[in-house]
């Protein structure tokens, strides 16, 4: 199996629509011999990640949660802070949520690179 490399320019593309496009390429669903239990996706390189558009009020209303495991230690971070700190991380989180929740997920997200 030979993996291809796809380069995508993210200038003026909407975050969610771009994430679905990337998730399809990472899984290999664009290939004619796709099977869901094999990891046959390609490498994806994203340029100009900081120029991604986010529609609506999502920058202020969308929140990411994480929990330390201790009582009352639920942390929430709005999308605006994540996007300002590292736009690539916001895109990676969007793509990560669109990949299947199985053993292949970790291997597939490793093939996503941002520049």
C-alpha positions in Angstrom: 0.0 0.0 0.0 1.4 3.3 -1.0 0.4 6.5 0.8 0.0 9.7 -1.1 0.6 13.2 0.3 -2.2 15.8 -0.1 -1.4 19.5 0.4 -4.4 21.7 1.2 -4.4 25.5 1.4 -6.8 26.5 4.2 -7.1 30.2 3.3 -10.8 31.3 3.6 -12.1 27.8 4.2 -14.6 27.0 6.9 -13.3 25.0 9.8 -15.9 22.2 9.8 -16.0 21.7 6.1 -12.2 21.5 5.9 -12.1 19.1 8.8 -14.5 16.7 7.0 -12.4 16.8 3.8 -9.3 16.0 5.9 -11.0 13.2 7.8 -12.0 11.5 4.5 -8.4 11.6 3.2 -6.9 10.4 6.5 -9.2 7.4 6.6 -8.8 6.6 2.9 -12.5 6.7 2.1 -11.6 8.3 -1.2 -9.9 5.1 -2.4 -11.8 2.4 -4.3 -10.5 -0.5 -2.1 -11.5 1.2 1.2 -12.4 -1.1 4.1 -13.3 0.3 7.5 -11.0 -2.0 9.5 -7.8 -1.1 7.7 -5.7 2.0 8.0 -5.2 2.9 4.4 -5.4 6.7 4.5 -2.9 9.3 3.1 -0.8 12.1 4.6 -2.4 15.5 4.7 -0.4 18.8 5.0 -2.3 22.0 5.7 -0.9 25.4 4.8 -2.2 28.8 6.1 -4.0 27.3 9.1 -4.3 30.7 10.8 -6.5 31.9 7.9 -9.3 29.5 8.5 -12.8 31.0 8.9 -15.1 30.1 11.8 -18.8 31.0 11.1 -21.4 32.3 13.5 -20.7 32.8 17.1 -18.7 29.6 17.5 -15.5 31.4 18.5 -17.1 32.5 21.8 -19.8 29.9 22.3 -18.0 26.6 21.5 -16.1 25.2 24.4 -13.6 22.4 24.8 -13.7 20.4 28.0 -11.2 18.3 29.9 -11.3 16.7 33.3 -8.4 16.0 35.7 -10.2 13.2 37.4 -10.7 15.1 40.7 -14.0 16.4 41.9 -14.9 19.8 40.5 -11.8 19.9 38.2 -13.7 20.3 34.9 -11.8 22.8 32.8 -13.3 24.6 29.8 -11.5 26.5 27.1 -13.4 28.6 24.5 -12.5 28.0 20.8 -11.2 31.6 20.6 -8.4 30.9 23.1 -7.4 27.6 21.4 -7.4 29.3 18.0 -5.3 32.3 19.1 -2.8 30.0 20.9 -2.5 27.5 18.0 -4.8 27.4 15.1 -3.5 24.0 14.1 -4.7 22.6 17.4 -8.3 23.8 16.8 -8.2 22.1 13.4 -6.7 18.9 14.8 -9.4 18.7 17.5 -12.1 19.2 14.8 -10.7 16.4 12.7 -10.1 14.2 15.7 -13.8 14.3 16.5 -14.7 13.2 13.0 -12.5 10.1 13.0 -13.9 6.8 14.3 -13.4 6.1 18.0 -11.2 3.0 17.7 -7.6 1.8 17.7 -7.0 3.3 14.2 -7.9 6.9 15.3 -4.5 7.6 16.9 -2.6 6.3 13.9 -4.7 8.3 11.5 -4.4 11.7 13.3 -0.6 11.3 13.3 -0.6 11.8 9.5 -2.1 15.3 9.8 0.6 18.0 9.6 0.1 21.7 9.8 2.5 24.4 8.5 
